[in-house]
Amino acid sequence: MKFTKTIEVKNIFNKISYKYDFLNNLLSFGLHRLWKRKLVNLLKPVNGEDWADLCCGTGDLAFLISKRVSPSGSITGIDSAEDILNIAKKKAEIKKNKFVKWEIKDVLEIDDYSKNYDGICMSYGLRNLNNVEEGIKKVFYLLNDKGRAGFLDFNHSTKNSLSNVFQKLYLRYIVVTISRLFNLSPEYAYIEKSIRNFPKKNELIRIARKVGFKKAEYRTIWGGQMGILILAK
Ligand SMILES: C[S@@+](CC[C@H](N)C(=O)[O-])C[C@H]1O[C@@H](n2cnc3c(N)ncnc32)[C@H](O)[C@@H]1O
């Protein structure tokens, strides 16, 4: 079963890769850029630090972080879907950014712990992993003793709350309808399903503490639609 979800997710992101940035901008009214900036501001990466952007997709967070950690640090964008990573590489060429390193890899299969990252970030990735707890545990072991991590994703709000109802309607009737114009509706319908299976705020905090993080804070943004989980050792 685990294997099936990994392949399914990889196929989804390879398939939507060519429209990913376009639809992200359209469907979030460009707001995803603000949310990503907010995550980076909370994490405060500084020059000289080594960072990883896991599930980097087309590399938005990696590019933001590269501005903060260069010239002495490093940032590696890691993703399992080759097509979406190729878009990230093309964007790097256009931006003339040779600083970000790219790696194709399933996050849960990373086995090189020698990097001792100062920081790890993930936007809209945790929810897609086969196992959220394994993902948080992986991040814990990849960080050095003072490491910190931040995750931006949809907030799984309380059932039937206003924010929950809005989220469902938005995903079903706006996201799926618009993505249908590009023959991508089954792929975008996956978002609602993945949020349903994603732990809620308190559960994410519980998992992070169980894994060993001393600091685990969660804040909702944009009227409870999105959530940011900040962890530190
Ligand atoms: C919704 S996209 C987010 C991309 C980017 N972080 C952003 O915010 O725009 C999720 C990304 O996670 C990647 N992904 C999903 N499961 C993964 C895994 N197990 N290992 C590495 N990447 C994974 C997908 O290929 C996809 O690029």
The ligand as a Tripos MOL2 file, in Angstrom:
@<TRIPOS>MOLECULE
LIG
   27    29     1     0     0
SMALL
NO_CHARGES

@<TRIPOS>ATOM
      1 C1          2.1310   20.2770   -3.7530 C.3       1 LIG1
      2 S1          3.7610   20.0940   -4.3460 S.3       1 LIG1
      3 C2          4.6240   21.3540   -3.4570 C.3       1 LIG1
      4 C3          5.7960   21.8780   -4.2090 C.3       1 LIG1
      5 C4          6.4800   23.0950   -3.5850 C.3       1 LIG1
      6 N1          7.0580   22.7840   -2.3080 N.3       1 LIG1
      7 C5          5.5160   24.2390   -3.4630 C.2       1 LIG1
      8 O1          5.1280   24.5770   -2.3500 O.co2     1 LIG1
      9 O2          5.1240   24.7890   -4.4840 O.co2     1 LIG1
     10 C6          4.2810   18.6280   -3.5130 C.3       1 LIG1
     11 C7          5.6450   18.1530   -3.9800 C.3       1 LIG1
     12 O3          6.0540   17.0880   -3.1320 O.3       1 LIG1
     13 C8          6.7270   16.1360   -3.9180 C.3       1 LIG1
     14 N2          6.6980   14.8720   -3.2090 N.ar      1 LIG1
     15 C9          5.6120   14.1690   -2.8140 C.ar      1 LIG1
     16 N3          5.9920   13.0690   -2.1400 N.ar      1 LIG1
     17 C10         7.3400   13.1090   -2.0920 C.ar      1 LIG1
     18 C11         8.3190   12.2670   -1.5140 C.ar      1 LIG1
     19 N4          7.9660   11.1650   -0.8620 N.pl3     1 LIG1
     20 N5          9.6180   12.5820   -1.6350 N.ar      1 LIG1
     21 C12         9.9840   13.7120   -2.3150 C.ar      1 LIG1
     22 N6          9.1000   14.5510   -2.8860 N.ar      1 LIG1
     23 C13         7.7990   14.2540   -2.7630 C.ar      1 LIG1
     24 C14         5.9390   16.1300   -5.2220 C.3       1 LIG1
     25 O4          6.6760   15.5650   -6.2750 O.3       1 LIG1
     26 C15         5.6420   17.6040   -5.4050 C.3       1 LIG1
     27 O5          6.6380   18.2430   -6.1500 O.3       1 LIG1
@<TRIPOS>BOND
     1     1     2 1
     2     2     3 1
     3     2    10 1
     4     3     4 1
     5     4     5 1
     6     5     6 1
     7     5     7 1
     8     7     8 2
     9     7     9 1
    10    10    11 1
    11    11    12 1
    12    11    26 1
    13    12    13 1
    14    13    14 1
    15    13    24 1
    16    14    15 ar
    17    14    23 ar
    18    15    16 ar
    19    16    17 ar
    20    17    18 ar
    21    17    23 ar
    22    18    19 1
    23    18    20 ar
    24    20    21 ar
    25    21    22 ar
    26    22    23 ar
    27    24    25 1
    28    24    26 1
    29    26    27 1
@<TRIPOS>SUBSTRUCTURE
     1 LIG1         1 GROUP 0 **** ****
